Structure formats: C-alpha cells, structure tokens
C-alpha cells in the first residue's frame, strides 16, 4: 500500500540532509506531487489537520465512536443514525 505521508516525510528528510538537491528531484524520487511537496516544505498542513479545530469531535472521540459502532455491529445490533448521534453528543 502506498503511504503518501511517509513518502512526503522521506522526501523532506532527503532535502534536509542534502541527499536530494532540488524539490523536483526529491518529488520524482519518491513519486509525490512537486507542488504538494513544495507546499509542505513551506508550512502547509494536510487537509485533515488544518481543519481539525472545526470538527465537532476530536480524533480520539471519532475513533471511540467508530470502534463502538463496529463492536455493536459485530454483536448483531447495528446502531441507528439517531443512536449514533446520541452517543456522539
């Protein structure tokens, strides 16, 4: 499975270490978009992290809710939408 974030981190590390001399060569070496790598190097964040403060639930709360829904489903009692909303609030 291709992990884009790991490739971005590796390309960035190569640039910091001087292994890759340009953003274009690092992007080509790791198969990541040049523009995305350039933006990350200039401080842009991934979309999930940049809008995290606008979410109603924290990532930990989302994980808990997801795990609870899956657990209830494996027991044969999938929760309704209303039940999920009540659990989330």
C-alpha positions as CSV (number, residue, x, y, z in Angstrom):
1,X,0.0,0.0,0.0
2,X,1.3,3.4,-0.9
3,X,1.6,5.7,2.0
4,X,1.8,9.3,0.7
5,X,2.6,10.9,4.0
6,X,5.5,8.6,4.6
7,X,6.8,9.4,1.1
8,X,6.4,13.1,1.8
9,X,8.3,12.8,5.0
10,X,11.1,10.8,3.3
11,X,11.4,13.3,0.5
12,X,11.5,16.2,3.0
13,X,14.2,14.4,5.0
14,X,16.3,13.8,1.9
15,X,16.1,17.5,1.1
16,X,17.1,18.5,4.7
17,X,20.0,16.0,4.6
18,X,21.2,17.3,1.2
19,X,20.7,13.9,-0.5
20,X,18.3,15.5,-3.0
21,X,19.4,18.8,-4.3
22,X,16.0,20.1,-5.5
23,X,12.3,19.7,-4.7
24,X,11.7,18.4,-8.2
25,X,14.3,15.6,-7.8
26,X,13.0,14.6,-4.4
27,X,9.4,14.6,-5.6
28,X,10.4,12.4,-8.6
29,X,12.4,10.0,-6.5
30,X,9.5,9.4,-4.1
31,X,6.7,9.7,-6.5
32,X,4.9,12.6,-4.8
33,X,3.5,15.7,-6.5
34,X,6.0,18.5,-6.7
35,X,3.5,21.2,-5.8
36,X,2.4,19.3,-2.7
37,X,5.9,18.7,-1.5
38,X,6.8,22.4,-2.1
39,X,3.7,23.5,-0.1
40,X,4.6,21.1,2.8
41,X,8.1,22.5,2.9
42,X,6.6,26.0,3.2
43,X,4.5,25.0,6.2
44,X,1.2,23.9,4.7
45,X,-0.6,21.2,6.6
46,X,-2.6,18.2,5.3
47,X,-6.3,18.9,5.0
48,X,-7.4,16.7,7.9
49,X,-5.0,18.5,10.3
50,X,-5.6,22.0,9.0
51,X,-9.4,21.8,9.6
52,X,-9.2,19.7,12.8
53,X,-10.3,22.6,15.0
54,X,-13.5,23.0,13.0
55,X,-14.7,19.4,13.8
56,X,-17.3,18.7,16.4
57,X,-15.5,15.6,17.6
58,X,-11.8,15.2,18.3
59,X,-9.9,12.4,16.6
60,X,-10.0,10.3,19.8
61,X,-13.7,10.7,20.0
62,X,-14.2,9.7,16.4
63,X,-12.0,6.6,17.0
64,X,-14.1,5.7,20.0
65,X,-17.4,6.2,18.2
66,X,-16.2,4.2,15.2
67,X,-15.0,1.3,17.4
68,X,-18.3,1.3,19.3
69,X,-20.3,1.2,16.1
70,X,-18.2,-1.7,14.7
71,X,-18.5,-3.5,18.0
72,X,-22.2,-3.2,18.1
73,X,-22.4,-4.3,14.5
74,X,-20.4,-7.5,15.2
75,X,-22.8,-8.3,18.1
76,X,-25.7,-8.1,15.6
77,X,-27.1,-4.8,16.8
78,X,-26.0,-2.1,14.4
79,X,-26.9,1.3,15.9
80,X,-29.3,3.6,14.2
81,X,-28.3,7.0,13.0
82,X,-30.2,8.6,15.9
83,X,-28.4,6.3,18.4
84,X,-25.0,7.3,16.9
85,X,-25.9,10.9,17.1
86,X,-26.9,10.5,20.8
87,X,-23.7,8.6,21.5
88,X,-21.6,11.4,19.8
89,X,-23.1,14.2,21.9
